[in-house]
Amino acid sequence: LDLQHHTWSRVNVDADCALPVGRAQHTMVHYGGLLYVFGGNNKRAGKRNLLADLHAFDLQKNKWILLNDGHGSGEAGGNGEAPSMRSGHSMVLQNGGIFVFGGGGLEQGADGFYDSLWVFDTAGRQWSLLTQEDEQGMVGSKRPCARAGHCMVAVGNQV
């Protein structure tokens, strides 16, 4: 979108790169000349298919990069930790970290919704699950309840 002339134009994507599959209810943030796209869902053979892949689009090279396929493969590799398949989650950028909260998925509990908070370190290209403990060591007591179809914003140093 050209904001000065209020016109759209098609981006010519490098033909040698693999394109992400089409999707809905995913999230995207911009950082350091890359557009990061995570998760969502699509339909294949009439069945809803949840996604857990992380892609980046390089705005200078017009090229997609598979950072994590949701199974530990891709340029970011895998340390075994990554958010599970989900859609309707929220994502925000804060201090070079991409934070992903909630969403709906396949796991049981809270009607299939998540209350987990993940961060992708854009420099180290690695996912980490963040936990929160209260004074008695109870994990998750101050965390928002599980949800999907919400939004999240960064204000100052907080998300």
VEXMARLO-533656 format. One record per residue: residue number from 1; x, y negated, z negated of N, C-alpha, C in turn; residue in three letters. Coordinates in nm, 3 decimals. Layout:
! residues N
NUM  X  Y  Z  X  Y  Z  X  Y  Z  ALA
...
This chain:
! residues 159
1  0.085  0.117  0.000  0.000  0.000  0.000  0.089  -0.123  0.000  LEU
2  0.075  -0.204  0.098  0.146  -0.332  0.108  0.061  -0.435  0.034  ASP
3  0.104  -0.475  -0.084  0.025  -0.566  -0.167  0.021  -0.708  -0.111  LEU
4  0.118  -0.744  -0.033  0.118  -0.879  0.026  0.016  -0.890  0.139  GLN
5  0.007  -0.785  0.223  -0.084  -0.789  0.337  -0.211  -0.706  0.317  HIS
6  -0.221  -0.638  0.203  -0.338  -0.557  0.169  -0.368  -0.451  0.275  HIS
7  -0.264  -0.380  0.317  -0.280  -0.274  0.417  -0.210  -0.146  0.371  THR
8  -0.266  -0.034  0.414  -0.208  0.097  0.386  -0.127  0.142  0.507  TRP
9  -0.024  0.219  0.481  0.051  0.281  0.591  0.091  0.422  0.548  SER
10  0.105  0.508  0.647  0.143  0.647  0.620  0.294  0.654  0.596  ARG
11  0.334  0.734  0.497  0.475  0.755  0.466  0.523  0.875  0.547  VAL
12  0.631  0.859  0.620  0.690  0.969  0.695  0.782  1.047  0.602  ASN
13  0.740  1.168  0.568  0.812  1.251  0.473  0.914  1.336  0.546  VAL
14  1.033  1.351  0.484  1.139  1.436  0.538  1.081  1.574  0.571  ASP
15  1.095  1.616  0.695  1.037  1.742  0.743  1.104  1.864  0.683  ALA
16  1.223  1.849  0.627  1.296  1.963  0.573  1.262  1.996  0.427  ASP
17  1.178  1.914  0.364  1.147  1.941  0.224  1.010  2.008  0.212  CYS
18  0.997  2.088  0.108  0.870  2.157  0.081  0.774  2.057  0.014  ALA
19  0.653  2.051  0.064  0.553  1.961  0.008  0.480  2.028  -0.108  LEU
20  0.443  1.952  -0.210  0.359  2.009  -0.316  0.222  2.047  -0.258  PRO
21  0.158  2.146  -0.316  0.024  2.182  -0.271  -0.072  2.071  -0.310  VAL
22  -0.183  2.060  -0.235  -0.285  1.962  -0.267  -0.342  1.990  -0.406  GLY
23  -0.389  1.886  -0.472  -0.434  1.903  -0.610  -0.528  1.791  -0.652  ARG
24  -0.598  1.815  -0.760  -0.684  1.717  -0.825  -0.654  1.721  -0.975  ALA
25  -0.697  1.620  -1.047  -0.681  1.612  -1.193  -0.537  1.630  -1.238  GLN
26  -0.443  1.576  -1.158  -0.301  1.578  -1.190  -0.262  1.439  -1.242  HIS
27  -0.135  1.422  -1.273  -0.087  1.292  -1.318  0.037  1.252  -1.240  THR
28  0.064  1.120  -1.235  0.181  1.068  -1.166  0.233  0.945  -1.239  MET
29  0.366  0.935  -1.250  0.431  0.815  -1.301  0.549  0.781  -1.211  VAL
30  0.591  0.656  -1.216  0.706  0.608  -1.138  0.819  0.574  -1.233  HIS
31  0.940  0.621  -1.199  1.058  0.585  -1.278  1.183  0.604  -1.193  TYR
32  1.270  0.504  -1.193  1.399  0.515  -1.128  1.393  0.549  -0.980  GLY
33  1.296  0.495  -0.909  1.284  0.520  -0.766  1.221  0.654  -0.731  GLY
34  1.168  0.724  -0.832  1.100  0.853  -0.809  0.957  0.846  -0.859  LEU
35  0.867  0.910  -0.785  0.730  0.932  -0.830  0.722  1.075  -0.882  LEU
36  0.692  1.092  -1.009  0.682  1.225  -1.071  0.536  1.268  -1.072  TYR
37  0.509  1.390  -1.025  0.374  1.447  -1.021  0.375  1.577  -1.100  VAL
38  0.281  1.589  -1.195  0.274  1.710  -1.277  0.133  1.768  -1.279  PHE
39  0.126  1.902  -1.269  0.005  1.979  -1.297  -0.113  1.949  -1.209  GLY
40  -0.232  1.971  -1.266  -0.357  1.954  -1.195  -0.417  2.088  -1.156  GLY
41  -0.506  2.085  -1.060  -0.566  2.209  -1.012  -0.606  2.193  -0.866  ASN
42  -0.630  2.307  -0.804  -0.683  2.309  -0.668  -0.770  2.433  -0.653  ASN
43  -0.830  2.449  -0.537  -0.912  2.568  -0.512  -0.849  2.650  -0.402  LYS
44  -0.836  2.777  -0.427  -0.786  2.874  -0.329  -0.887  2.988  -0.326  ARG
45  -0.937  3.016  -0.207  -1.036  3.124  -0.189  -1.155  3.105  -0.283  ALA
46  -1.195  2.978  -0.302  -1.311  2.947  -0.384  -1.288  2.956  -0.534  GLY
47  -1.164  2.981  -0.576  -1.133  2.995  -0.718  -1.044  2.880  -0.764  LYS
48  -1.073  2.825  -0.882  -0.993  2.717  -0.940  -0.856  2.772  -0.978  ARG
49  -0.753  2.702  -0.935  -0.616  2.742  -0.958  -0.546  2.631  -1.036  ASN
50  -0.508  2.659  -1.162  -0.437  2.560  -1.243  -0.290  2.557  -1.204  LEU
51  -0.228  2.440  -1.219  -0.089  2.420  -1.179  -0.005  2.370  -1.297  LEU
52  0.124  2.405  -1.297  0.216  2.360  -1.401  0.348  2.313  -1.339  ALA
53  0.345  2.281  -1.212  0.467  2.242  -1.143  0.494  2.093  -1.160  ASP
54  0.622  2.057  -1.151  0.664  1.918  -1.160  0.745  1.885  -1.035  LEU
55  0.698  1.785  -0.961  0.764  1.740  -0.839  0.802  1.594  -0.855  HIS
56  0.902  1.552  -0.777  0.939  1.411  -0.772  0.950  1.371  -0.625  ALA
57  0.896  1.255  -0.593  0.909  1.202  -0.457  1.009  1.089  -0.461  PHE
58  1.119  1.104  -0.385  1.224  1.003  -0.377  1.178  0.895  -0.279  ASP
59  1.155  0.775  -0.330  1.102  0.665  -0.248  1.202  0.612  -0.148  LEU
60  1.331  0.632  -0.171  1.434  0.587  -0.077  1.454  0.687  0.037  GLN
61  1.452  0.816  0.004  1.478  0.920  0.103  1.350  0.977  0.165  LYS
62  1.233  0.937  0.111  1.104  0.993  0.156  1.107  1.145  0.155  ASN
63  1.149  1.199  0.041  1.168  1.342  0.028  1.111  1.392  -0.104  LYS
64  1.039  1.505  -0.101  0.989  1.569  -0.222  1.098  1.659  -0.280  TRP
65  1.107  1.662  -0.413  1.200  1.747  -0.486  1.120  1.830  -0.585  ILE
66  1.134  1.962  -0.578  1.070  2.049  -0.677  1.160  2.054  -0.800  LEU
67  1.115  1.994  -0.909  1.194  1.993  -1.032  1.170  2.118  -1.114  LEU
68  1.045  2.162  -1.121  1.011  2.283  -1.195  0.884  2.340  -1.135  ASN
69  0.886  2.467  -1.099  0.769  2.529  -1.037  0.667  2.579  -1.139  ASP
70  0.692  2.552  -1.268  0.602  2.599  -1.373  0.639  2.737  -1.423  GLY
71  0.741  2.797  -1.361  0.787  2.930  -1.400  0.937  2.931  -1.425  HIS
72  0.998  2.811  -1.440  1.139  2.802  -1.472  1.232  2.786  -1.354  GLY
73  1.178  2.774  -1.232  1.262  2.755  -1.115  1.247  2.613  -1.062  SER
74  1.348  2.566  -0.990  1.349  2.433  -0.934  1.477  2.363  -0.971  GLY
75  1.494  2.239  -0.926  1.617  2.165  -0.952  1.641  2.141  -1.100  GLU
76  1.534  2.128  -1.179  1.550  2.108  -1.323  1.578  2.240  -1.392  ALA
77  1.568  2.350  -1.318  1.593  2.481  -1.377  1.491  2.509  -1.484  GLY
78  1.529  2.581  -1.581  1.436  2.611  -1.688  1.512  2.653  -1.812  GLY
79  1.476  2.594  -1.923  1.531  2.638  -2.050  1.430  2.726  -2.120  ASN
80  1.329  2.769  -2.044  1.225  2.853  -2.101  1.108  2.773  -2.153  GLY
81  1.126  2.642  -2.170  1.019  2.558  -2.221  0.965  2.469  -2.112  GLU
82  0.835  2.467  -2.098  0.765  2.377  -2.006  0.618  2.383  -2.041  ALA
83  0.545  2.276  -2.016  0.401  2.280  -2.041  0.336  2.391  -1.959  PRO
84  0.234  2.452  -2.014  0.160  2.555  -1.941  0.069  2.489  -1.838  SER
85  0.010  2.571  -1.752  -0.080  2.521  -1.648  -0.192  2.441  -1.712  MET
86  -0.221  2.324  -1.652  -0.326  2.239  -1.708  -0.371  2.134  -1.607  ARG
87  -0.488  2.081  -1.631  -0.541  1.969  -1.553  -0.616  1.878  -1.648  SER
88  -0.639  1.755  -1.604  -0.711  1.659  -1.688  -0.628  1.609  -1.805  GLY
89  -0.498  1.629  -1.802  -0.407  1.583  -1.907  -0.375  1.436  -1.884  HIS
90  -0.298  1.378  -1.974  -0.251  1.240  -1.955  -0.098  1.242  -1.950  SER
91  -0.043  1.140  -1.883  0.102  1.132  -1.870  0.142  0.985  -1.870  MET
92  0.249  0.953  -1.942  0.297  0.816  -1.951  0.450  0.817  -1.961  VAL
93  0.511  0.711  -1.912  0.656  0.696  -1.917  0.693  0.608  -2.035  LEU
94  0.794  0.651  -2.111  0.842  0.571  -2.224  0.991  0.598  -2.244  GLN
95  1.074  0.494  -2.232  1.218  0.504  -2.256  1.284  0.618  -2.177  ASN
96  1.248  0.635  -2.051  1.308  0.738  -1.967  1.254  0.876  -1.988  GLY
97  1.156  0.889  -2.076  1.092  1.018  -2.100  0.951  1.017  -2.044  GLY
98  0.909  1.127  -1.985  0.774  1.140  -1.933  0.695  1.226  -2.032  ILE
99  0.596  1.165  -2.097  0.517  1.232  -2.200  0.388  1.285  -2.140  PHE
100  0.357  1.410  -2.169  0.235  1.476  -2.123  0.157  1.523  -2.246  VAL
101  0.030  1.483  -2.254  -0.054  1.522  -2.368  -0.183  1.586  -2.319  PHE
102  -0.224  1.691  -2.391  -0.355  1.751  -2.373  -0.380  1.815  -2.239  GLY
103  -0.507  1.810  -2.199  -0.550  1.873  -2.075  -0.627  2.000  -2.102  GLY
104  -0.682  2.055  -1.997  -0.754  2.181  -2.007  -0.677  2.290  -1.937  GLY
105  -0.683  2.410  -1.993  -0.609  2.521  -1.935  -0.672  2.654  -1.962  GLY
106  -0.589  2.756  -1.963  -0.636  2.894  -1.975  -0.630  2.948  -2.117  LEU
107  -0.548  2.887  -2.202  -0.529  2.941  -2.336  -0.651  2.917  -2.422  GLU
108  -0.669  3.004  -2.520  -0.784  2.995  -2.610  -0.760  2.885  -2.714  GLN
109  -0.866  2.841  -2.775  -0.858  2.740  -2.880  -0.914  2.609  -2.832  GLY
110  -0.998  2.550  -2.913  -1.059  2.421  -2.882  -1.121  2.423  -2.743  ALA
111  -1.189  2.531  -2.711  -1.259  2.546  -2.584  -1.168  2.533  -2.462  ASP
112  -1.045  2.580  -2.475  -0.953  2.577  -2.362  -0.880  2.446  -2.343  GLY
113  -0.887  2.354  -2.440  -0.817  2.227  -2.431  -0.689  2.233  -2.514  PHE
114  -0.592  2.149  -2.478  -0.464  2.145  -2.548  -0.451  2.019  -2.633  TYR
115  -0.373  2.031  -2.742  -0.337  1.914  -2.822  -0.185  1.899  -2.829  ASP
116  -0.115  1.966  -2.738  0.032  1.962  -2.738  0.083  1.835  -2.671  SER
117  0.199  1.790  -2.717  0.267  1.674  -2.660  0.405  1.719  -2.613  LEU
118  0.427  1.706  -2.482  0.553  1.745  -2.419  0.624  1.620  -2.368  TRP
119  0.756  1.627  -2.358  0.832  1.518  -2.296  0.931  1.579  -2.197  VAL
120  0.938  1.516  -2.078  1.037  1.554  -1.978  1.145  1.447  -1.980  PHE
121  1.267  1.488  -2.012  1.382  1.398  -2.014  1.428  1.379  -1.870  ASP
122  1.408  1.260  -1.814  1.440  1.237  -1.673  1.591  1.242  -1.647  THR
123  1.673  1.208  -1.747  1.818  1.213  -1.729  1.868  1.358  -1.735  ALA
124  1.823  1.431  -1.836  1.866  1.570  -1.852  1.782  1.670  -1.774  GLY
125  1.670  1.621  -1.718  1.576  1.705  -1.640  1.538  1.831  -1.716  ARG
126  1.484  1.809  -1.836  1.446  1.921  -1.922  1.321  1.887  -2.002  GLN
127  1.230  1.984  -2.015  1.109  1.969  -2.095  1.139  2.003  -2.241  TRP
128  1.069  1.936  -2.334  1.074  1.969  -2.476  0.934  1.952  -2.533  SER
129  0.895  2.045  -2.620  0.768  2.034  -2.692  0.793  1.956  -2.819  LEU
130  0.716  1.850  -2.841  0.731  1.768  -2.961  0.632  1.816  -3.066  LEU
131  0.677  1.822  -3.190  0.590  1.861  -3.300  0.587  1.749  -3.402  THR
132  0.485  1.753  -3.486  0.471  1.651  -3.589  0.435  1.722  -3.719  GLN
133  0.506  1.691  -3.825  0.479  1.753  -3.954  0.439  1.647  -4.055  GLU
134  0.343  1.684  -4.141  0.307  1.592  -4.248  0.391  1.624  -4.372  ASP
135  0.361  1.563  -4.485  0.441  1.577  -4.606  0.448  1.722  -4.655  GLU
136  0.345  1.802  -4.631  0.343  1.940  -4.676  0.399  2.036  -4.570  GLN
137  0.452  1.982  -4.459  0.507  2.068  -4.356  0.404  2.127  -4.263  GLY
138  0.282  2.075  -4.265  0.174  2.125  -4.180  0.188  2.063  -4.041  MET
139  0.210  2.145  -3.941  0.228  2.096  -3.805  0.095  2.051  -3.747  VAL
140  0.095  1.936  -3.684  -0.021  1.891  -3.608  -0.130  1.822  -3.685  GLY
141  -0.110  1.792  -3.814  -0.217  1.735  -3.893  -0.252  1.592  -3.851  SER
142  -0.158  1.518  -3.792  -0.184  1.380  -3.754  -0.201  1.364  -3.603  LYS
143  -0.194  1.471  -3.534  -0.202  1.469  -3.388  -0.349  1.455  -3.347  ARG
144  -0.376  1.386  -3.236  -0.514  1.378  -3.187  -0.568  1.518  -3.155  PRO
145  -0.697  1.534  -3.163  -0.756  1.665  -3.134  -0.740  1.699  -2.985  CYS
146  -0.750  1.826  -2.956  -0.738  1.875  -2.818  -0.840  1.806  -2.730  ALA
147  -0.799  1.773  -2.605  -0.890  1.701  -2.516  -0.841  1.706  -2.372  ARG
148  -0.929  1.672  -2.280  -0.897  1.658  -2.138  -0.979  1.542  -2.084  ALA
149  -0.936  1.487  -1.969  -1.009  1.378  -1.907  -0.994  1.247  -1.981  GLY
150  -0.883  1.226  -2.045  -0.857  1.106  -2.125  -0.742  1.027  -2.061  HIS
151  -0.699  0.921  -2.127  -0.582  0.847  -2.080  -0.489  0.821  -2.197  CYS
152  -0.368  0.780  -2.166  -0.268  0.751  -2.266  -0.187  0.631  -2.215  MET
153  -0.147  0.542  -2.305  -0.068  0.426  -2.265  0.053  0.413  -2.356  VAL
154  0.155  0.345  -2.306  0.273  0.312  -2.385  0.262  0.166  -2.428  ALA
155  0.280  0.141  -2.557  0.277  0.005  -2.610  0.401  -0.009  -2.698  VAL
156  0.490  -0.098  -2.660  0.615  -0.110  -2.734  0.691  0.021  -2.725  GLY
157  0.724  0.078  -2.842  0.794  0.205  -2.847  0.702  0.323  -2.880  ASN
158  0.573  0.303  -2.869  0.478  0.408  -2.903  0.394  0.449  -2.783  GLN
159  0.350  0.576  -2.785  0.256  0.624  -2.682  0.126  0.659  -2.751  VAL
